[in-house]
Structures are given as C-alpha cells and as structure tokens.
Amino acid sequence: MKRLLIIGCLLGSSITALSQGAVFTTTDTAVQQAYRWAAGMVQHYRGNPGDAVGPWYEAALPARNAFCMRDVAHQTIGAAICGLDKENRNMLRAFASHIAEKRDWCSYWEINKWGLPAPEDYRNDREFWYNLNANFDMLFACWKLYRWTGDKSYIQHPVFTHFFEKTANEYIRRWVLQPDSLFSRPLHPNAPSPFNKQDYFHRCRGLASYVENVPDLKMGVDLIAAIYRGLSSLSAIAQLNGEVAKAARYESMARQYREKIDAHWWNSGDQRYYTWYNSEGRFGTGEGEMFLLWFDALKDTARSRQTMEYLMAGRWNVETTSYLPVICYQQGYWQQARRYVLQLSDPATTRREYPEVSFGVVEGIVRGLMGIEPDAAQGRITTLYRGQSGDTAAVRGLQVMNTIVTVTHTGKQTVFQHSGKQPLCWRAAFAGKHDRILVQNVAMAARYQADNNGRIISFVEVKAPAGKSIQATIK
C-alpha cells in the first residue's frame, strides 16, 4: 500500500506533464490535493496496452490484474476525464463480445489482463459468479459514455447492439426478470445440476443484487433499479437511432419496473426503501439504496430526500462511499459532497487504494463540483459551479463530445471555451434565482429548475462558437 501511495503522489504532482486527461485547479487547497491524488491514482491503474486483453485499467481488487463489470460501469466517466478513452472502449467491447447463450446470456463478470475470465470468479460456463445487475449497468454506462464523448460506436457498433438486444429480451426471460415475476421467480434459475449450495459458483451464478451478504435473496431493489435504467437508456438509444416504435416499447417496459419500486418496496413505517426480498417471502433492509439514486430510479422527491438523508447518516465501505460525491452534488447536497471527496482521498481512509475510489473522486469533482455535463444527444454542454463561496476553479483540456473544453468558474462568472469545428449549445447555469444572466455583457432572460434538495438553479442556453471564449455572469 505504501508503494501505491507514493506512486499516486508522484503521478498526481506531475499530471500536467503526462499530457493525459483534464487538468483541474482550484483555490480550495483541500480539494486540489484530493484531485491530484485521485488523478494520479487513475493513471497508476492504467494497464499496459500491450497486454493480451488490449488497453485496460484496473477495476477490481488490484492484485487480480483485472476489471469487473460493476466497477467498470462505475469508473468509466472518471476514466474518460483522465484520458482513458481507448481503455473504456476496449473493456466494454470485451464484456459485450462475451455475452453467450451457453452462459444464459451472461458475459464474464471479471476479465483479466490476459484476456481470460478471472479464475477468482469463473470455473467454467456452468459454474461462475455473476450479479444480474451487470448487463443493465453496462448498458447504462454505454449510453453515458456516448453522451460524454460523442462516440457513436457505444450505441451503434454491432457488438454493443447485439449485447443490448440480448440483454433486454433473452436475458430478462432466461433469468425470469419480467415485471410480474420479480417476487415469484425461482431462487436459483439456471443453476448447475446437481446443485451444491455450499459452492458459491453455484449459488451466486445469477445473484439478483449487487448486495452479496443476504442469504437466499430472491430479489434486490437495486436490480429492479438497474433494469429500469438500462431499459430507459436503451429507449433513448433507439430514439436517437430513429427507431420510434422500439423506443416506445422499451420506455414502457422501463416504466413498469420503476412503478414496482414505489408500489412494493417503500417501507412507510421506517420511511425508507426495503432493499431485499428473500425466499421466505420477507422484505428486509441493508445496503442497496445507493443504486436507487445511481440509476435515478426515484421520481418521488420526498422519498429521494429521505433516501439521501439515510445514506448520508450511515457509514459505508469505500466502494459504496465512492458513489456519494457525484450523487450528493447532483442531488443538491454540496457541502456533504465535498466532505466525501476529502474523506475518500484522506490517507487515513481504509482501503482508499481500491480503484473505484480515485475514479469516483475525479468524477465527483469534474461532474459534481464543476457541474460539467456533456450531452452529445442534445449537442449541449452544461456547467454549474457547486463550490464554496469565494473559491475559484477551472478545468482545462477536458475531452468531451469530440471537442476539448476549458471551463473557469470565478465567483459569479463562468468562462467557457471549446476547440471543436462547429458551434455547440452551452447551458450556463448558476445557483440561486436570477432573472437575468449576462452573456458577453448582454442580458438574457433566465430559466429555472430545482434540484432534488429544492435548490433553485438559473440558466440560459447560448450558441458557443468554436475557439472563442464566452462568458456568463450573474449580478
């Protein structure tokens, strides 16, 4: 561990010299130090592109030299910020290409640098570990990466479209995941025969949750949320590709899963969601609520606030905590988000060297604190500074939507520039209610929206020409 920390510090201090990924600077010295450490660790986890698997980064226990579907789905945006685009494309294609009927439309849960299923999770095609959320989480990751990068291969390459179609159809049927089967499905569908409950390659071949410590779990609310978000993403992809009927069908399917969450999983007595349902027909609570927010599956604002309050009051392992910076920023809990950034990057934090942590800190700062949200489907980039009053911050050299952007937040002003060949839409957003926002000293009427914590956000949308700085200011 000491070796990892030293390398991380060295890489963090020379991130500019690496000429890879975005450069972040801020007058908030604690956050600056957190980013330097996290960006350095991301580069440290970058694998050798000459390895048999091709370009990759670690997204599992470091000693395994491997990447896991759940971890990769979480780490992709942090990786993109740090310039690991080739790695993202290669790793996601590796997962998509290995979906197979002989594995009941599962892929490999974990692939190592030798291009093989990691032996820690795989014995053969009938005996292996697999969390059923993974296919839907990866589908969501592909959609997010398209929106972030503008790379249409994530939503149009045949290896991905095949994965999407099999996941949304055969996979759901094979694992009995239809909306009306969530409580009545077998405990171990597609189990090896003879079945050995003591062998975790038997009982965990198709876990119905990312939470792995509940005996005889039949369904996890996090899996339902993952299916909802995966199908919603697939609907958006179909819409973008002009497949209107398919888009409507997937959106209708997705809605049924979301409705199941609110109809059956809310515990009105404890004012929180149940997280699991077992073979005895009993609901229970534990981990898993994080994914209701990660997959944006909650439309009831009061319940999402209750869920946030519960999560922020708890103590979680570093994997779960690494989701909190970006979630807290997006949900409107800005000070808490900053505390999680600092907590995760603190040398005293147990297991902070787990790869998800550094990737999550990077994403939390750029997407969360800086509020940079590209959307290639809309041809728009949003900015919103969520930092402390009096601080300034900037991101330079950030590759998004086939261009490179620079964003500088200085108090009541944001300066935006991109190097692309065509103008794009810039949504300049600011905290608080402002009737007018000055763009290049010309007053524009603002529009408003509220985050889930009730904070009012004012914004305008303007055409940002290529290669020219444009500024937006509030009084």
N, C-alpha and C positions, 0 to 999 in steps of 0.2 A: 504493500500500500504506500509506503514511504516513497518508493521509486515512482509510482504513479503521480503522487502529489508534486514531486519535484519536476517531473516532465511536464505536468499540467501547468505549473507556474511558468516554466521557461517558455512553453509554447504560447501561453496567454500573453506574456510580456512582449512577444515578437509576432503577434498576429498580423500586423501590417506587413511585415517582411515576407510572410507566407504568400501574399497576393492571392489568398483564397478566402472567399466569403466576405461578408459585410464587416465594416469597422464601426463600432459603436463608441461614442464618447458622451460623457455627462459630467456635470459639476457635482452630482451626487456621488461622492467618492466610494461609498459602500457598494452601491450598485455597479459602479465602474469596475471595482475589484471583482465583484461577482461575475460580470460578463467576461472579463479577461480570463478568469479561471475556467469558466464554462466553455468558452470558445476554444481555449487551449486543449481542454479535455476532449472535445469533439474531434479536433484534429488528431489527437493521440489515438482515438479509437478508429481512425481511418485505416482500413486494411490495405494490404499490398494488392494493387490492381493486377499484378501478375499471378496471383493465386489462382488455383484451378476454377474457383467459383466466379472469378472476374472481380470488378470493383465492388467493394463491400465495406461495411463498418460494423463494429461490434454492437449487438443489440440483444445481449443475453449475459449470463454470468461470464465475466471476462476470460476465465480460464478455459472456456469451451471454444474460443475462436469461432463464434457462430452468431447467427442472427435469428431471432424468434418473431413469429408473425405479430403477436401482440405488441412487442416492444418496437418493432419497425413501424407499425401503424402509428405509434405514439411519437416516434423520433423523426419522422420524415421532414416536417417543416423546419425543425431545428437544424437538420442536416442540410436542407436547401439553403437556409440562411448562411451556413458556413461553407457553401460551395460544393457540397457533396451530391450534385445532381446525377452524375454518372452512376454513383453508388445506388441512389434511390431507384433509378430506372432498372438497373441490373437486378437488384434484390427483389423488387416487386414482380418483375417478369419471372424470376426464378420460382417464386411462390405460385404465381398464376399458371406457369407451364406444368407444374406437377400436380394439378388437380386431376383426379382419376377415379373412374367408376370402381376399380378394384379396391380403392380406399374409401368407397362410399362417398365420393366427390369431396373428400378432404385433400388438402395438399400435404406437404411436410410441415409440421409445427415449427421445426427448427432446422436450419441448413448451416453447415459449417464451411470453412474456407476451402475445403477440399471438394466442395460441390455436392456433398453427400448429406442425407438426413442425419442429424446429430444422434449418435448412439444413445445418448442420455435420454432421448425421447422416442426412439424408434428401434424396434426389433425386426419387424417385417410388416407387410401390408395388412396383416390381420391383427397385429399386436403393436400398438403405438399410443402415445399420448396426444390428445388433441382437444382444444377448447373450441366449442362450436361457434363462439363469437367471432373467431378469427377471420372467416371468409367475409363477413359483413363489415368488419373493422377495416379490412384491406380494401374493400370496395369504396368505403368512405375515404380512405387515405388516397386512393387514385383520383377521386373527384377533387379532394382538397389540393392535391399536387397540380392537377390541371389548372384549377383556379389560380394557384400561386404562380406557376411557371408559364402558363400559356402553351405548354407542350401537349398537343392533342393526342400523342401516342398513348397517354394514360387512359384515354377514354375511347380510342378508335383502333388501336393495334389489335390484330386478331387474337393474340394470346390473352389479352385482357377481356375483350368482348366475349370470348369463349368462357372464361372464368366467371364473368358477370352472369351470363345466361344460365350456366350450370348451377351457380350458387342460388339464384333467385327461383329456380324451378326444381331440378332434380335433387339438389342438396336439401332444400326445405322438405320435399316429400320423403326422401330417404331417411331423414332424421326426425320425421314426424313433428315438424315445427309449424304446421298450419295454425292460424289464429285460434281455431276452436279445439285444437289438440294439445295446447300448452300444459294443461293440468292432467290430461288423461293419457298422454304418451307413455310408452314403456320407460322404465328406469334406465335400461341399457339397450337401446335399439342397436342393431348391427353388432352385437357383442360376439367375440370369438366363441367357438364351440369346440370342446367343452369350456364353460366359463369358470374362471378362477377369480373369485372376488378379492383374494389376497394379492393378486398380481395387478399393479396399477396400470400396466399396459392393457389390461382387460377392462377394469372398472373406469379408467379415465380415457378410454377410446370414445370420445364424444361427450366431454363434460359440458353440461348445459349452463355454464357460467365461467367467468374468469376467476371467481372465488373458489378456491380448491380445498377448503378445510371443513366443508359441511357434509357429513355422512349422508348417503342416499339422497342427495339433492336431485330432484326431478326437473326443476326449472329455476333459473335465476332471473331477476328483473333486469339485470344488466344485459342478458342475452336478448330479451324482448326489445330493449332499447337499441341494441346493436342491429337487430333485424330491421327495426323501424328506420334507423338512419341509413343503413345500407340500401334498402329499397327506395327511400327518398332520394338518395344520391343517384341511384340507377334511373329513377324517373327524370331527374334533372339532366342526366346524360342523354337519355332518349329524346327529351325535349330539344336539347341543343343540336342533336343529330337529325332533327326534323321528323322523328318517329312519334307523332302526336298520340296515336292510339295506345302505343306501348307505354308512353309516359303517363297517360291517364290510368292505365291498368296498374302500374307499379305504385303510383301515388295512392290509389285506392287500397291496395294491399298494405302499404306502409301505414296508412291511417288506422286500419283495423288493429295493428299491433299497438300503436300509441293509445288507442281507446281502451285496450285491455289493461294497460298500466294504470290509468286513472280509475277504471271501473273496479278493479280487483285488488290492487296492490297498495292502496293508501290505507294506513293504519290511523284512523281518526282519533283513537284514544291517545296514542303516543305522538300524533302529529308528525309522522314521518312515514316513509315507504318501507314496506316489507322488502326484503332482498332475496329470499329464497322460499321455495315450496318443496317439501320432501315427499318421499314415497308413502308416508303415513297420512298424507293429506293435510299437513300442518304448515302454516306460514311461520317464518322467523326473520330476524334481523341480524345484520352483521355488516361486513364490507359489501361494496357493490353499488352504493348510492352515487358514488363519484361518476359512474358511467351514465347515469341518467342525465347529468349535465354535460359530460364529454360528448354524448351523442345528441344533445339538445332535444331531449325527448319530452320535456315538461313544458306545457303551454299554460298551466295554471300558475300565475305569478306568485300567489300566496304560498303555494306548495313548493315552488322552486326556492323561494326565500327561506322557508323552513328547512329545506334540504341543505342550503348553503350554511345556515346557522349551525346545523348539526355537524356538518363536515368541518367547519372552522373551529368548533369546540372540541373536536376529537384529536386523538393522536394516532397517526398512521405510519405505516412503513414508508421507506423512501420512494418506492415505486408509486404508491398511491399519492404521496405528497407531491411528487414531481408533476402531477396534473394540475395542481392547485394554482400556481402562478397565473397561467393564461386564463384558467376558468374564473378565478377571482377578479382579474382585470375586466374580463368581458361581462361578468355578472354585476359589476359596479362596486366591488369591494377593493378599492385601490390600495389603501394602506395595508390591508391584510395581505394582498398580493405581494407587495414589496417585502413584507416580513417573511413570506415563504421563499422569495428569491434569496434573501440573506440567510435564512435558516438552511436551505439546501446547499448553499455554497460555503457554509461555515465549516472549517476543518474539524470542528468537534462533532459534526453530524455523523452518526453511524452509517456506514456504507454509502457515503456520498460519492464514492468512485463507481457506483453502479451506473452504467451508461445512460439510462433513462434520465438520470438527474441532470447532468450537464446539458443534454439536448433540450430538456424541459425548461431549464433556466434561460437558455438562449431564446427559445420561442416565447417564453413569458415576457422577456424584455422587449423584443422586437415587435411581436404581435400585440402584446399586452400593454406594456408601458408606453411604447411609441405609437400604438394603435394603427400599425401599418397592416392593411388588409386588402391584398390584391384580389380581384375577381375578373379573371380572363373572360368568363362567360358574359359579363356586362361591359367589358372594356374599361373597367374603373378601378382606381386605387383610392382607398380611404386612409386618412391619417387622423389621429386623435391623441393628443398628449394626455397621459394619465399620471404624470409625475407630480412630485411635491411642488408646492408654490415656491417660486424663487429659483428653482433649479432649471437648467437648460440641458438639452440632449440632442444628439444628432446621430443618424445612421448614414454611412456613405458606402457606395459600391455594392448596394443590395440588388441582386439579380432577381427580378420578378417580371412576369408577363413579357418575356422576350425583350426586356429593356433593363437598364441599370438606373436606379433611383437614388437620390440623395434627399433626405428629409431632416430639417433642422427645426426644433421647437425651442423658441426663446420667449418665455413668458406668455404674452398674449399674441404672439405671432408664429406662424409656421411658414417656412420657405420650402418649396418643392421643386425638384428638377429631375428630368429623366432624359436619357440619351437615345431613346428609340427613334425610328424613322417617321412615325406617324403621331399626331396628337392623340392624347387619351383623356379620359374623364378623370378629374381629380375631385374627390369629395373631401373638402376641408372641413373638419368637424372640431368643435370646441365644447368644453364642459360649460354648463350653465345656459340660461335662456338669453339669447341675444337677438334683437330684432334685425340688426344689420351686421353683415360681415364685409369688411373692406377687402377687395381683391385688386391688387395693383392700384390701391387708393380709390377704387370705385366701389361705392356702397351697393351691396346686393342684399335683397330680402332673404332672410334665413328661414329654413325649415327646421322642424323639431322632431325628435324622437326621445324615448325614455329607455334607459337600460332596466334590467330586472330589479335593481335596487331603488328604482324611482328617480334616478338622477337624469335631469334634462340635458340632452345633447343638441346643440345647434349646428347646422351645417349648410353649406352651399356646394353646388356642383358646377365646375368650370372646365373648359377645354384647356388642357395644358399642352402647349406646343413643345416639340422635341428640342432639346438642347438649350432651353431658356429657363432661367429661374423665375418662379412666380410665387408671390407672397400673399398670404391671407392674414388679416389682423382683426382682432376684436378690440373695442374700446374699454 
